[in-house]
Amino acid sequence: MTTETPAFPTYDGAPETLTGVWNLRRRALSFAPGEALPPADCDLKALLSARVAPEPPPGRGASTHAVKRHEVRRDLEGFSELAALNGLLIAHLRKRRAPRHAAALFRRIWTEESAALLEELPARWLISSAITFGDHGETEGQRRIGLAANVLFSLMKLYEFERLYSGLPADRPFSVARRAAADLPLGMPDFALVSGGLDINLLAPLWQMARAEPVAGPILNRLFERLNEDPRSLFRRIALMRDALQDRRARRSEKRARRAAAQDNPGPDMAESAPSGDNPADTGA
């Protein structure tokens, strides 16, 4: 089945309009007098042992740095101060400009205190941390992991959000009994649910790359471990649909085999198989 190309684009004026919106969202955070990030040589151990306490919101006219700092700390209330600093550094590093030492301090956190943050941080903050290495990694390996994490988890978020409008919970796969007779976008060939390995081909090299990189790699490795255990992902649903289709085919094959066996081996003639006596049901017992 071939579908017609729509007469209008998804994004008018792309890519210039997309770049314009993207750049607006990347305006640098401003500091008020007396505000600054901690120095590059700050005591990470002390920050790790301190907890984020509730704070009142900043007043009117506060700097964008102060507003973002409050948002991060409110989200990470009860977590370590190091987790909050990591989040604030991410917020600055997402912008077109950031304090000169921000990237080095971010990398230092993940070089020296990775084990603690991997245990403490929720997955969403691990994702943000991994993505930040895409632009601010020190090595090519770190940047590759960050860029891969950005594409993978950003597309996952978009797809999983859109799928919720199907009315199905995220842990329930679609039925394999029927599917729409429609083409995939861009003329892509269908995915072979049973024999296809696209999911494995996507995850395996990224996971292998993560295991080989010592700074950004452990973040992505931990995320893949959590993703593998989460029942609400596309990958789990694909696996369940694959199993369901294999079971469906196996049942059909068994049914065909029974029919073929019945045709090849018809039942014995009742007159010949009946026991002696007037009553065929009499077993002589």
C-alpha positions as CSV (number, residue, x, y, z in Angstrom):
1,M,0.0,0.0,0.0
2,T,1.4,3.4,-1.0
3,T,0.4,6.6,0.8
4,E,0.4,10.0,-0.7
5,T,3.0,12.6,0.5
6,P,1.2,15.2,2.5
7,A,0.7,18.6,0.9
8,F,2.1,20.5,3.9
9,P,5.3,20.1,6.0
10,T,5.3,19.2,9.6
11,Y,7.5,22.2,10.4
12,D,6.9,25.3,8.2
13,G,10.1,27.0,7.2
14,A,12.4,24.2,8.4
15,P,15.2,24.0,9.2
16,E,15.6,27.8,9.8
17,T,12.5,28.0,12.0
18,L,13.6,25.0,14.0
19,T,17.0,26.5,14.6
20,G,15.5,29.8,15.6
21,V,13.3,28.2,18.3
22,W,16.1,26.0,19.4
23,N,18.5,29.0,19.9
24,L,15.8,30.9,21.8
25,R,15.7,28.0,24.3
26,R,19.5,28.1,24.6
27,R,19.9,31.6,25.9
28,A,22.6,31.7,28.6
29,L,21.4,31.8,32.2
30,S,22.1,35.2,33.8
31,F,23.7,35.7,37.2
32,A,22.8,38.5,39.7
33,P,25.6,40.2,41.6
34,G,27.1,37.8,44.1
35,E,25.8,34.7,42.3
36,A,28.2,32.1,40.8
37,L,28.7,28.4,40.4
38,P,31.0,26.6,42.9
39,P,34.6,26.7,42.0
40,A,36.1,23.9,39.9
41,D,38.0,22.6,42.9
42,C,35.1,22.5,45.3
43,D,34.8,19.7,47.9
44,L,32.7,17.0,46.2
45,K,32.8,14.8,49.2
46,A,31.2,17.5,51.4
47,L,28.5,18.1,48.8
48,L,27.8,14.4,48.6
49,S,27.2,14.1,52.3
50,A,24.9,17.2,52.5
51,R,21.2,17.0,51.7
52,V,19.1,19.4,49.7
53,A,16.7,21.2,52.0
54,P,13.5,23.0,51.1
55,E,14.0,26.6,50.2
56,P,11.5,29.5,49.4
57,P,11.2,30.4,45.7
58,P,13.2,33.4,44.5
59,G,11.5,36.7,44.4
60,R,10.4,38.8,41.5
61,G,13.2,40.0,39.3
62,A,15.5,37.1,40.3
63,S,18.2,36.0,37.8
64,T,17.5,33.2,35.5
65,H,20.3,31.3,37.2
66,A,18.4,31.7,40.6
67,V,15.1,30.5,39.0
68,K,16.7,27.5,37.5
69,R,18.7,26.7,40.6
70,H,15.4,26.7,42.6
71,E,13.7,24.4,40.0
72,V,16.6,21.9,40.2
73,R,16.7,21.9,44.0
74,R,13.0,21.5,44.3
75,D,13.1,18.5,42.0
76,L,16.0,17.0,43.9
77,E,14.9,17.9,47.5
78,G,16.3,15.2,49.9
79,F,19.0,14.2,47.4
80,S,22.6,15.1,47.9
81,E,23.9,18.6,47.2
82,L,26.2,17.0,44.7
83,A,23.2,15.8,42.7
84,A,21.8,19.3,42.8
85,L,25.1,20.8,41.6
86,N,25.2,18.2,38.8
87,G,21.7,19.2,37.7
88,L,22.5,22.9,37.8
89,L,25.6,22.4,35.7
90,I,23.5,20.5,33.2
91,A,21.1,23.4,33.0
92,H,24.0,25.9,32.3
93,L,25.7,23.5,29.8
94,R,22.6,23.1,27.7
95,K,22.8,26.8,26.8
96,R,24.9,28.4,24.1
97,R,27.2,29.9,26.8
98,A,28.1,28.7,30.3
99,P,30.6,29.7,32.9
100,R,34.1,28.7,31.7
101,H,34.7,26.1,34.3
102,A,31.3,24.5,34.2
103,A,32.2,21.7,31.8
104,A,35.3,20.8,33.6
105,L,33.5,20.6,36.9
106,F,30.7,18.5,35.4
107,R,33.3,16.0,34.1
108,R,35.2,16.0,37.4
109,I,31.9,15.1,39.2
110,W,31.5,12.1,36.9
111,T,35.1,11.1,37.1
112,E,35.4,11.2,40.9
113,E,31.9,10.4,42.2
114,S,30.3,8.4,39.5
115,A,29.6,5.4,41.7
116,A,27.6,7.4,44.2
117,L,25.5,9.3,41.7
118,L,24.7,6.2,39.7
119,E,23.1,4.8,42.8
120,E,21.4,8.0,43.9
121,L,20.1,9.7,40.8
122,P,16.7,8.9,39.2
123,A,16.9,7.7,35.6
124,R,15.7,11.1,34.1
125,W,18.7,12.8,35.7
126,L,21.0,10.0,34.5
127,I,19.7,10.6,31.0
128,S,20.3,14.3,31.2
129,S,23.8,13.7,32.5
130,A,24.6,11.3,29.7
131,I,23.3,13.6,27.0
132,T,25.4,16.5,28.4
133,F,28.5,14.6,27.4
134,G,27.4,15.0,23.8
135,D,28.5,18.6,23.7
136,H,30.9,18.7,26.6
137,G,32.7,15.4,26.7
138,E,36.5,15.6,26.9
139,T,37.1,12.7,24.5
140,E,35.5,11.4,21.3
141,G,34.2,8.4,23.1
142,Q,32.4,10.5,25.7
143,R,30.9,12.7,23.0
144,R,29.7,9.7,21.0
145,I,28.0,8.3,24.0
146,G,26.3,11.6,24.8
147,L,25.0,12.0,21.2
148,A,23.8,8.4,21.1
149,A,22.0,8.9,24.4
150,N,20.4,12.1,23.1
151,V,18.9,10.5,20.0
152,L,17.8,7.3,21.7
153,F,16.2,8.6,24.8
154,S,14.7,11.7,23.1
155,L,13.0,9.6,20.5
156,M,11.9,7.2,23.2
157,K,10.3,10.0,25.2
158,L,8.4,11.3,22.1
159,Y,7.2,7.9,21.0
160,E,6.2,6.6,24.5
161,F,4.3,9.9,25.2
162,E,2.5,9.7,21.8
163,R,1.6,6.0,22.4
164,L,-0.2,6.8,25.6
165,Y,-2.9,8.4,23.4
166,S,-3.8,4.9,22.2
167,G,-5.5,4.3,25.5
168,L,-3.2,1.4,26.4
169,P,-0.9,1.4,29.4
170,A,2.8,1.4,28.5
171,D,3.3,-2.2,29.7
172,R,0.6,-3.7,27.4
173,P,1.8,-4.7,23.9
174,F,-0.4,-4.4,20.9
175,S,-2.2,-7.5,19.6
176,V,-0.4,-9.4,16.9
177,A,-3.7,-10.6,15.5
178,R,-4.1,-7.6,13.2
179,R,-2.2,-4.6,12.0
180,A,-2.9,-1.7,9.8
181,A,-2.2,-2.2,6.1
182,A,0.0,0.9,5.8
183,D,3.5,1.8,4.7
184,L,6.2,3.0,7.1
185,P,7.4,6.6,6.6
186,L,10.1,7.4,4.1
187,G,9.5,4.1,2.3
188,M,11.2,2.1,5.0
189,P,10.6,-1.7,4.7
190,D,8.6,-3.5,7.3
191,F,10.3,-4.8,10.5
192,A,10.2,-8.6,10.7
193,L,8.8,-9.1,14.1
194,V,10.1,-12.7,14.6
195,S,13.3,-12.8,12.5
196,G,14.2,-9.1,12.5
197,G,17.0,-7.9,14.7
198,L,16.7,-4.1,14.5
199,D,16.2,-3.7,18.2
200,I,19.3,-5.8,19.0
201,N,21.3,-4.1,16.2
202,L,20.4,-0.7,17.8
203,L,21.1,-1.6,21.5
204,A,24.1,-4.0,21.3
205,P,26.7,-1.6,19.8
206,L,25.7,1.2,22.1
207,W,25.8,-1.0,25.1
208,Q,29.2,-2.3,24.1
209,M,30.5,1.2,23.6
210,A,29.2,2.2,27.0
211,R,31.0,-0.7,28.7
212,A,34.3,0.4,27.1
213,E,34.2,4.1,28.1
214,P,35.2,4.8,31.8
215,V,33.5,8.2,32.5
216,A,30.3,8.7,30.4
217,G,30.0,5.0,29.7
218,P,28.9,3.8,33.2
219,I,25.9,6.2,33.0
220,L,24.6,4.8,29.7
221,N,25.4,1.3,31.0
222,R,23.2,1.8,34.1
223,L,20.5,3.3,32.0
224,F,20.5,0.2,29.7
225,E,20.3,-2.0,32.8
226,R,17.3,-0.1,34.0
227,L,15.7,-0.1,30.6
228,N,16.1,-3.8,30.3
229,E,14.2,-4.3,33.6
230,D,11.4,-1.8,32.8
231,P,8.2,-3.4,31.5
232,R,7.0,-0.1,29.9
233,S,9.3,0.4,27.0
234,L,9.0,-0.2,23.3
235,F,11.8,-2.9,23.5
236,R,9.8,-4.9,26.1
237,R,6.6,-4.7,24.1
238,I,8.4,-5.7,20.9
239,A,9.8,-8.7,22.8
240,L,6.4,-9.7,24.1
241,M,4.9,-9.3,20.6
242,R,7.6,-11.4,19.2
243,D,6.9,-14.2,21.7
244,A,3.2,-13.9,21.1
245,L,3.6,-14.2,17.3
246,Q,5.9,-17.2,17.7
247,D,3.3,-18.9,20.0
248,R,0.6,-18.1,17.5
249,R,2.5,-19.6,14.7
250,A,3.4,-22.7,16.8
251,R,-0.2,-23.3,17.6
252,R,-1.2,-23.0,14.0
253,S,1.6,-25.4,13.0
254,E,0.5,-27.9,15.6
255,K,-3.1,-27.6,14.4
256,R,-2.1,-28.3,10.8
257,A,0.0,-31.2,11.9
258,R,-2.9,-32.8,13.8
259,R,-5.2,-32.3,10.7
260,A,-2.6,-33.9,8.5
261,A,-2.1,-36.8,10.9
262,A,-5.8,-37.4,11.0
263,Q,-6.1,-37.5,7.2
264,D,-3.1,-39.9,6.9
265,N,-4.3,-42.2,9.7
266,P,-8.1,-42.5,9.7
267,G,-9.7,-44.2,12.6
268,P,-10.2,-48.0,12.5
269,D,-13.5,-49.5,11.3
270,M,-15.9,-49.6,14.1
271,A,-17.3,-53.0,13.2
272,E,-13.8,-54.5,13.2
273,S,-12.7,-52.8,16.4
274,A,-15.9,-53.6,18.4
275,P,-15.5,-56.4,20.9
276,S,-17.4,-59.6,20.5
277,G,-20.9,-59.8,21.8
278,D,-24.2,-58.2,21.1
279,N,-23.4,-54.9,22.6
280,P,-20.4,-53.1,20.9
281,A,-19.9,-51.2,24.1
282,D,-19.5,-54.4,26.1
283,T,-15.9,-54.9,27.1
284,G,-16.5,-58.3,28.5
285,A,-15.6,-57.1,32.0
